[in-house]
């Protein structure tokens, strides 16, 4: 469990740094802020991420039935978008302007969180 927590924090930090470089609308003051963002995002994911996933799984149940389960593929992206929005509001030196950069950054976090455990 602790290894997964560390990998998720690293994935979030790398993804947010990459997003700040390639996406307009994502601003990070410096590297220390990126570490704080990764830590805050990982803690939020650990504390409330499971609850969001459970609630959204129930909400998405009709769509999942209609799409034969494909709606659940969006579950991680939706949860990461919500948690990244909360992280943006918690950390002053981190700013995401607009819905597009928010979803794009959450998508990068989702891909990194999926990819890193398969590498390590």
trRosetta pair geometry for C-beta under 8 A, 3 or more apart (Angstrom, degrees):
i j d omega theta_ij theta_ji phi_ij phi_ji
1 4 5.7 -54 -152 35 32 112
1 5 6.5 36 150 -21 65 105
2 5 5.4 -50 -150 34 36 116
2 6 6.4 35 153 -17 67 103
3 6 5.9 -55 -150 37 32 109
3 7 6.3 30 153 -17 65 108
4 7 5.7 -55 -144 39 31 110
4 8 6.2 32 156 -20 65 106
4 117 7.0 11 -118 -97 77 127
5 8 5.9 -56 -148 36 27 110
5 9 6.5 27 153 -18 63 106
5 42 6.1 95 -173 179 76 119
5 46 6.2 25 -120 -82 109 129
6 9 5.7 -54 -149 36 32 112
6 10 6.4 30 154 -16 66 106
7 10 5.7 -54 -146 39 32 110
7 11 6.1 35 153 -21 65 107
7 113 7.7 112 128 -139 90 63
7 116 5.1 171 -174 119 102 123
7 117 5.5 87 148 -75 158 79
7 120 6.4 -163 -108 63 121 132
8 11 5.6 -53 -143 37 31 113
8 12 6.3 32 156 -20 64 105
8 42 5.2 133 104 -120 101 96
8 45 6.1 -129 155 89 143 153
8 113 5.6 30 -123 -126 75 106
9 12 5.8 -53 -147 36 29 110
9 13 6.4 29 155 -18 63 107
9 38 4.7 86 -177 159 75 100
9 39 6.2 31 -145 -90 122 45
9 41 7.3 147 -121 75 61 90
9 42 3.7 -22 -83 -59 87 151
10 13 5.7 -56 -147 37 31 111
10 14 6.2 27 158 -15 66 107
10 38 6.9 45 -86 -165 20 140
10 116 6.5 161 91 -155 109 160
11 14 6.0 -56 -144 40 28 107
11 15 6.0 24 159 -17 64 113
11 109 6.5 101 133 -156 95 63
11 112 3.8 158 -165 129 92 103
11 113 4.4 136 123 -77 157 59
11 115 7.7 147 -124 57 119 81
11 116 4.7 -132 -78 2 109 145
12 15 5.9 -59 -142 41 26 109
12 16 6.1 23 161 -17 64 109
12 37 7.0 -147 140 126 105 85
12 38 4.6 147 89 -129 100 70
12 41 4.3 -170 -175 89 155 141
12 42 6.0 -153 21 -54 145 83
12 45 7.8 -157 -61 -17 143 141
12 109 5.3 25 -113 -134 66 111
12 112 7.3 173 -60 89 29 132
12 113 7.2 31 -55 -67 72 105
13 16 6.1 -58 -144 37 25 106
13 17 6.4 25 157 -17 62 108
13 34 5.4 90 -156 156 87 93
13 35 6.3 21 -122 -101 132 42
13 37 6.7 134 -106 81 66 91
13 38 3.2 -16 -63 -74 95 139
14 17 5.8 -59 -150 38 29 111
14 18 6.3 27 155 -16 66 108
14 112 5.7 176 79 -147 110 149
15 18 5.7 -54 -146 39 31 110
15 19 6.1 33 154 -21 65 108
15 105 6.9 118 143 -170 99 68
15 108 4.0 156 -161 126 103 99
15 109 4.3 165 98 -81 160 56
15 111 7.4 142 -109 60 124 84
15 112 4.3 -136 -59 5 113 147
15 113 7.8 -40 -27 -29 146 79
16 19 5.5 -51 -142 37 32 114
16 20 6.4 35 156 -23 64 103
16 26 7.5 -154 -163 177 68 131
16 28 6.7 101 146 -65 102 140
16 34 5.9 173 93 -139 114 86
16 37 5.2 -123 114 117 172 142
16 38 6.9 -146 24 -66 131 77
16 41 7.6 180 -43 -20 136 153
16 94 7.7 -22 -175 -140 135 125
16 105 6.4 44 -110 -164 64 115
16 108 7.8 158 -61 94 35 126
16 109 7.2 28 -50 -75 76 104
17 20 5.8 -54 -149 32 30 110
17 21 6.7 23 154 -15 62 107
17 28 7.0 -67 -104 36 56 160
17 31 8.0 23 -106 -118 123 69
17 34 5.1 34 -72 -136 97 145
18 21 5.9 -63 -154 38 33 108
18 22 6.1 -5 164 8 71 114
18 108 6.0 -159 82 -172 118 146
19 22 6.6 -73 -133 51 26 87
19 23 4.9 -19 -172 20 71 124
19 26 4.7 -44 135 113 96 172
19 101 7.2 116 177 -170 111 87
19 104 6.6 145 -134 115 110 94
19 105 4.0 61 -145 -110 163 89
19 108 5.2 -167 -63 37 105 156
20 23 7.2 -46 -89 51 15 86
20 26 4.7 -120 -96 119 55 103
20 27 6.4 100 -140 -120 102 17
20 28 4.4 -54 -101 8 160 107
20 34 7.8 -107 6 -91 146 110
23 26 4.7 52 84 10 108 119
23 101 4.9 137 152 -128 129 95
23 104 5.4 155 -108 103 147 140
23 105 6.6 -121 42 -62 160 87
24 101 7.1 -112 89 -79 47 127
25 96 6.3 45 143 -164 88 57
25 97 4.1 -121 -150 62 85 87
25 98 5.0 -52 -153 33 147 113
25 100 7.0 83 56 77 164 93
25 101 3.6 -155 96 -32 122 153
26 95 7.6 167 -151 91 35 57
26 96 5.4 0 -106 -109 72 78
26 97 7.8 -139 -60 23 36 72
26 101 4.9 -168 -47 -179 91 127
26 105 5.7 135 -99 -71 142 130
27 94 7.3 166 89 -152 63 36
27 95 4.5 -1 56 58 105 98
27 96 7.8 -168 24 -73 68 38
27 97 7.7 39 -2 -11 105 101
28 33 5.1 175 -172 97 89 124
28 34 5.5 48 -180 -68 151 85
28 37 7.0 -74 -118 -20 119 148
28 93 6.9 56 -161 135 52 89
28 94 5.7 3 -107 -110 73 76
29 32 8.0 -35 88 62 101 85
29 33 4.6 108 48 -23 90 152
29 93 3.7 -56 -3 -173 128 117
29 94 7.6 -89 -3 -61 85 51
30 33 5.4 109 55 6 59 101
30 34 7.5 -109 112 -5 40 90
30 93 7.4 -34 21 163 74 143
31 34 5.4 -49 -152 30 41 115
31 35 6.7 42 151 -19 68 99
32 35 5.7 -50 -154 33 37 112
32 36 6.5 37 148 -17 66 105
33 36 5.5 -55 -150 39 36 114
33 37 6.2 41 150 -23 68 103
33 91 6.8 126 -161 168 92 130
33 93 4.3 -108 -113 102 138 125
33 94 5.9 171 170 -59 116 89
34 37 5.5 -48 -145 34 33 114
34 38 6.4 35 154 -20 64 103
35 38 5.7 -52 -149 35 31 112
35 39 6.4 29 153 -16 64 107
36 39 5.7 -56 -145 39 31 109
36 40 6.1 28 158 -16 67 109
36 91 5.9 141 121 -122 117 134
36 93 7.9 74 62 56 139 113
36 94 7.8 -147 90 -33 105 126
37 40 5.9 -57 -143 40 27 108
37 41 6.0 26 159 -18 65 111
37 87 6.0 83 -151 167 78 128
37 91 5.9 -101 -87 23 76 170
37 94 5.3 121 -87 -89 120 152
38 41 5.9 -57 -143 39 25 109
38 42 6.2 24 158 -18 63 110
39 42 5.9 -58 -146 38 27 109
39 43 6.3 24 158 -16 64 108
40 43 5.9 -57 -146 38 29 108
40 44 6.2 29 156 -17 65 108
40 87 5.1 133 111 -130 117 97
40 90 5.8 -176 -170 93 146 139
40 91 6.1 -161 14 -48 164 118
41 44 5.8 -56 -146 39 29 111
41 45 6.1 31 154 -21 64 108
41 83 6.0 96 -148 142 78 113
41 84 6.7 14 -117 -93 118 63
41 87 4.9 -7 -78 -83 81 152
41 109 7.4 -112 172 -137 150 146
42 45 5.6 -54 -146 37 30 113
42 46 6.3 29 154 -19 64 107
43 46 5.6 -55 -147 37 32 111
43 47 6.0 18 159 -11 68 112
44 47 6.0 -62 -137 44 27 102
44 48 5.9 -35 -174 40 68 101
44 49 6.7 97 127 -45 64 92
44 83 4.9 151 117 -152 127 104
44 86 6.0 160 -144 91 153 129
44 87 6.3 -127 6 -65 153 93
45 48 7.7 -71 -112 61 13 63
45 49 3.8 28 -161 -44 53 145
45 79 7.8 88 -125 146 86 112
45 83 5.7 43 -73 -148 76 164
46 49 6.5 31 -29 20 14 115
46 50 8.0 7 -171 -15 29 101
48 51 5.2 -57 -160 41 60 115
48 52 6.0 62 144 -23 83 101
48 83 7.5 167 81 -99 103 100
49 52 5.7 -55 -147 37 33 110
49 53 6.2 33 155 -20 66 106
49 79 5.9 79 -150 173 82 127
49 83 6.3 0 -89 -73 93 143
50 53 5.7 -54 -148 36 31 113
50 54 6.4 31 154 -20 64 106
51 54 5.8 -54 -148 35 31 110
51 55 6.3 26 156 -14 66 107
52 55 5.9 -58 -144 41 30 107
52 56 5.9 22 161 -12 67 113
52 79 4.8 133 113 -125 126 96
52 82 6.1 -172 -146 76 150 146
52 83 7.4 -141 18 -52 165 97
53 56 6.0 -60 -139 44 25 106
53 57 6.1 33 157 -28 63 107
53 75 6.2 69 -138 168 81 117
53 79 5.6 -4 -72 -82 77 148
54 57 5.7 -52 -147 29 27 114
54 58 6.9 24 155 -14 60 103
55 58 6.0 -58 -158 35 32 108
55 59 6.3 28 149 -15 67 109
56 59 5.3 -53 -141 41 38 112
56 60 5.7 28 161 -12 71 111
56 75 5.8 146 113 -138 125 87
56 78 5.9 162 -149 99 155 136
56 79 6.6 -134 16 -65 154 91
57 60 6.0 -59 -137 46 25 103
57 61 6.9 57 151 -59 57 83
57 72 7.0 33 -123 -117 83 102
57 75 6.5 27 -78 -123 75 139
58 61 5.7 -21 -161 -22 34 118
60 63 5.0 -62 -163 51 69 112
60 64 5.4 76 135 -32 88 103
60 71 4.9 -174 -180 134 112 122
60 72 6.4 141 118 -81 139 62
60 74 7.6 -176 -125 68 148 103
60 75 6.6 -123 22 -84 163 95
61 64 5.5 -55 -141 35 29 114
61 65 6.5 32 159 -21 64 101
62 65 5.8 -52 -150 32 32 111
62 66 6.5 27 154 -14 65 107
63 66 5.7 -57 -147 41 34 110
63 67 6.0 5 162 4 69 114
63 71 3.9 120 120 -100 104 161
64 67 6.3 -68 -135 53 26 91
64 68 7.8 -80 171 93 56 9
64 69 5.4 30 -169 -106 91 37
64 70 7.5 175 -131 46 58 43
64 71 4.3 -114 -76 52 61 114
64 72 5.3 45 -111 -37 120 94
65 68 7.8 24 -174 -74 25 32
66 71 7.6 60 58 -31 86 129
67 70 4.0 -93 145 47 117 100
67 71 4.9 124 47 -32 135 88
69 72 5.5 -38 -173 20 68 116
70 73 5.6 -29 -172 5 55 117
71 74 6.1 -51 -173 27 50 110
71 75 7.8 76 134 -46 65 87
72 75 5.1 -11 -163 -20 57 123
73 76 7.9 -50 175 22 40 96
74 77 5.3 -63 -162 46 59 114
74 78 5.7 59 143 -26 86 105
75 78 5.9 -58 -148 36 28 109
75 79 6.3 22 158 -14 65 109
76 79 5.8 -57 -144 40 30 108
76 80 6.0 27 159 -16 67 110
76 110 4.9 119 126 -131 114 113
76 113 7.5 -157 -175 79 130 132
76 114 7.8 84 139 -58 167 108
77 80 5.9 -57 -142 41 28 109
77 81 6.2 32 156 -24 63 106
77 103 7.3 38 175 -158 107 83
77 106 5.8 101 -161 128 65 111
77 107 6.0 14 -127 -91 109 69
77 110 5.3 -31 -84 -57 68 158
78 81 5.7 -53 -149 32 29 113
78 82 6.6 26 155 -16 63 105
79 82 5.9 -56 -151 37 32 109
79 83 6.2 24 156 -12 67 110
80 83 5.8 -57 -140 44 32 108
80 84 5.9 33 159 -21 67 109
80 106 4.0 143 113 -161 102 95
80 107 7.8 156 91 -54 138 27
80 109 4.9 178 -165 86 136 124
80 110 5.3 -137 4 -60 160 91
80 113 7.7 -162 -90 8 135 144
81 84 5.9 -56 -142 37 25 109
81 85 6.4 30 155 -22 61 105
81 102 6.0 77 -150 144 88 97
81 103 5.6 0 -108 -103 124 63
81 106 4.0 -44 -75 -64 64 172
82 85 5.7 -55 -153 32 30 113
82 86 6.6 27 152 -15 64 105
83 86 5.7 -52 -149 37 35 111
83 87 6.3 39 151 -20 66 105
83 106 8.0 126 55 -119 82 108
84 87 5.4 -50 -145 37 35 115
84 88 6.3 44 151 -26 64 101
84 96 7.2 47 146 -16 106 161
84 102 6.2 159 103 -161 121 80
84 105 5.9 161 -171 104 157 114
84 106 5.0 -136 6 -79 145 92
84 109 6.8 -176 -69 0 126 154
85 88 5.6 -49 -151 30 31 116
85 89 6.8 26 152 -14 62 104
85 96 7.6 -98 -104 61 56 136
85 102 6.1 34 -77 -155 88 132
86 89 5.8 -57 -152 38 34 109
86 90 6.3 31 151 -21 67 110
87 90 5.6 -58 -144 37 32 111
87 91 6.2 -1 170 6 70 111
87 94 6.9 -39 137 103 88 150
88 91 7.0 -71 -135 48 20 86
88 94 5.8 -124 -123 116 56 101
88 95 6.7 86 -158 -127 99 29
88 96 4.9 -75 -111 19 143 105
88 102 7.5 -62 -30 -112 153 103
91 94 4.2 37 96 23 117 117
96 101 5.2 -165 -163 107 92 113
96 102 5.0 105 146 -81 140 79
96 105 6.4 -100 -114 11 135 150
97 101 6.4 48 63 36 56 142
98 101 5.2 85 72 18 96 98
98 102 6.7 -156 101 -9 51 94
99 102 5.4 -61 -149 38 34 117
99 103 6.2 26 160 -14 71 107
100 103 6.2 -59 -145 39 26 102
100 104 6.1 25 157 -17 64 112
101 104 5.4 -56 -138 42 32 114
101 105 6.0 33 162 -20 67 106
102 105 6.1 -56 -148 36 24 107
102 106 6.4 22 153 -15 61 109
103 106 5.6 -54 -145 40 33 112
103 107 6.2 40 152 -25 64 104
104 107 5.5 -52 -150 32 31 115
104 108 6.7 32 151 -18 63 101
105 108 5.6 -50 -151 33 35 112
105 109 6.5 36 150 -18 65 103
106 109 5.5 -50 -149 36 35 114
106 110 6.3 40 150 -23 65 103
107 110 5.5 -50 -147 33 33 114
107 111 6.4 31 155 -16 65 104
108 111 5.8 -54 -147 38 32 109
108 112 6.1 28 156 -15 66 109
109 112 5.8 -57 -143 42 29 109
109 113 5.9 28 158 -19 66 110
110 113 5.9 -56 -141 39 25 108
110 114 6.3 22 156 -16 62 109
111 114 5.8 -59 -149 38 29 109
111 115 5.9 19 158 -15 67 116
112 115 5.8 -60 -136 42 28 106
112 116 5.8 29 170 -25 68 110
113 116 6.6 -40 -125 29 23 108
113 117 7.6 19 173 -9 51 103
114 117 7.5 -75 -172 34 24 99
114 118 7.3 9 149 -9 59 118
115 118 5.9 -74 -161 40 37 110
115 119 6.4 29 152 -19 74 109
116 119 5.7 -60 -148 35 36 109
116 120 6.1 -5 169 14 74 108
117 120 6.5 -69 -130 58 30 82
